[in-house]
Amino acid sequence: MASSVRAAKIKIYALINDVYDLQNINTHLDSNYVLSQDIDATITKTWNNGKGFKPLGGGNTIDFYNNYNAATSKSFSGNFDGNGYRIKNLFINRRDENSVGLFGRCGYDEDNHNVLENLTLENFDITGSSIVGSLVGLAAHTDLHNITLVNLRVYGLSGVGGFVGTADHIQAQNLQTMDTIDVNAVRKKSFLAGYARNSNFSLLIKTSEQLNDIVHHLINEKSYLANKINKSNFVNLSLKFENNISLENLFSLTSMTCMEKKDNEKKIPRETQTYEQSLRDEL
């Protein structure tokens, strides 16, 4: 009786040895990559007439809620394994562009999630317009595993997140932060994602100060985990704790819905418009 053997799919990874290899991922957005060592990207501050590093995958115009297709050919659709190493001192200053981050757009389709994993981002300085994150500007149908942020700055006008600018159908496990995470936007910013829908986040908390900072970013003014979400969509947040942590502010998270219906959306008050112009001038 003849037996049937199914051939296993073998993923081939290209080595990323320096910041130039990293930038060249844009020439093959559907391939798989792995870091061979820590990468110092300080030189990116001198690239492209002050614009710095060009995000991996992307595009400047996105109508996320109506027209976005995760399988767009301009998205990074491969897999990226940091291999436990870190990328340091990456600089991006693209204040007139959307989908800004180490990866501009990332995703494939609902049946074939791509994976970004085992990576630390340290001392990043990221500026964009809308949909801005340190790791990914716009992530759809993507899995994030073991991602750590250390002492970084992410600025934009709208849809700005510490990890991801906009998240759609992503599974994010074992996210961690250390030191200062500076996220600033006119509206719709968050410690995790500026916009989010149909996504799960798992965040590791190591200190009481860090918990308070996260609560502030998730709950307080101009800070949302998710916006423009209808009843059929969801965002789940799971927190894991280390050490002796004060949970006095945790109750705020238990009552957080992170949902704001389109038909109830308020107009931007005049003072916010003034703040937006001020931030535009700063950027």
Sequence and secondary structure as in RCSB ss.txt:
>XXXX:A:sequence
MASSVRAAKIKIYALINDVYDLQNINTHLDSNYVLSQDIDATITKTWNNGKGFKPLGGGNTIDFYNNYNAATSKS
FSGNFDGNGYRIKNLFINRRDENSVGLFGRCGYDEDNHNVLENLTLENFDITGSSIVGSLVGLAAHTDLHNITLV
NLRVYGLSGVGGFVGTADHIQAQNLQTMDTIDVNAVRKKSFLAGYARNSNFSLLIKTSEQLNDIVHHLINEKSYL
ANKINKSNFVNLSLKFENNISLENLFSLTSMTCMEKKDNEKKIPRETQTYEQSLRDEL
>XXXX:A:secstr
            EEEE SHHHHHGGGG TTSEEEESS EE GGGGGSGGGTBS  BS  S   HHHH  TT TTS
B S EE TT EEE  EEE TT SSBSSEEEEE BTTB EEEEEEEEES EEE SEEEESSEEEEEEEEEEEEEEE
EEEEE SEEEESSEEEEEEEEEEEEEEEEEEEEE SEEEESSEEEEESEEEEEEE  HHHHHHHHHHHHSTTB S
  S  TT  EEEEEEE SS   TTTHHHHT      GGG     HHHHHHHHHHHHH 
